[in-house]
Amino acid sequence: MPERTFGRMVRSHRTKLGISQTKLGELIGRSPTTIRSWERDQSQPNDPEVITALSAVLGIPEHTVYDKTGQQMPVVEESPTVEQALATLNPDPVELDEAASTVADVQDLAELAELDDSAAPEPTISDEPLSQEPAFLAPPDPYYVTTAVPPAHEPSYMEDRVQRQLYRVRTLATVVILVSLGIAFLWAFSQSWEALGEWWSEFFGNLRL
C-alpha cells in the first residue's frame, strides 16, 4: 500500500530500518517528541538541513520528502562545465589581430637585421704580430729582519742573595716564636696541674673531716 502522508512514510521507513524514535531524533538533531509529532501528521519539518538529514538516514529521495511536506525543493546552482569554462577564456578577435600584426612587425625587423649583417664588410685579420709589452709589476714590499726577543724572566728568591737572607731570617724567627710558645704552654700546664693537685687534696681533706 503506498504511503499517502509524510508521517506514514517516516514511520514505515523507520520501522523497516529497525530504529527507534529516540535514535532517529539523535541522528537528525531532533527530540523524540518531534519525531512522534511527525509520524502522527501533527507537524512537518521546514528546515532544509533537517529534511536532507532525514532523507539520508531513512534512505528516501530528497525530492520525495519535499513533495510530502508540501515544500519546494531549493534550486542548487550547477557549476559550469569544462566547455563553458573554456569558452569564457576565448580572447577578443581584435586582440588576436593586434597580436598578429605585432608578430609580423617583429619578423620584418628580423629580416632587415639579416640584410644589414650581409651588407657589412667582413673583418680582416692582420698578420703583423701584436706588440707585447711587459705588464706593470708593483715593487716588492721591503723585508725587515727582526731579532727574537726572549721572554721576560723574573729571578726567584733562591737566585737573589738578599731574598735568601730574608728567607733565613724569617725561618729563624718562626722557630724562635714556636719554641717560646711551647715553653709558655708547658709552664702554664705545670702551674695548672699543681693548682689542680692542691685543690684535689683540699677537697678530699674536707670530706674526711
Buried (B, 14 or more C-beta within 10 A) or exposed (E): EEBEBBBBBBBBBBEEEEBEBEBBBBBBEBEBEBBBBBBEBEEBBEEEEBBBBBBEBBEBEBEBBBEBBEBEEEEEEEEEEEEEEEEEEEEEEEEEEEEEEEEEEEEEEEEEEEEEEEEEEEEEEEEEEEEEEEEEEEEEEEEEEEEEEEEEEEEEEEEEEEEEEEEEEEEEEEEEEEEEEEEEEEEEEEEEEEEEEEEEEEEEEEEEE
